[in-house]
């Protein structure tokens, strides 16, 4: 669970940085990655 949280935060920071730089496709990829980790965290909590 702790590693998912760290990876989620890293993806979140990357997304912010990509948006500042105007890299839209990389930003969207980071959002997808954030969504993946968020789903994993919910799954771990549910079990």
N, C-alpha and C positions, 0 to 999 in steps of 0.2 A: 504494500500500500504506500509506504513511504517513498519508494522509488517512482511510483506512478505520479505522486504529487510533485516530486522534483522534476520529472520529465515534462509534466504539464506546465510547470512554471517556466521551464526553459523554452518550451514551444511558445508560451505566451509572450515572453520577452523577445523572442525572435520575431514573432508576428508584429509586435510594436515597432521593432527596428525596421522590418521590411516595409511597413506602411510609411514610416518617416522617410525612407529612401525612395518610395514610389515603386517598389517592386511588387506589383499586384499579384502576379502568379505565385511568387514565393510566399506572399502574405496569405493567399488562399490555401496553399499547401500547409502552412503552419496552423491555420484554423482547422483544417481536416485532422491534423495530428493532435491538436488540443481536444477535439471532439472524441478521437479514439481513446485518449488517456482518460478523459472524463467518464466515458462508458465503462472502461476497465475498472476505474475506482468505484463506480456505482455497483458493478457486478461483485467486486470483492466485498463491499459493505453488505450487500444483500445476502451473501453466503456466509 
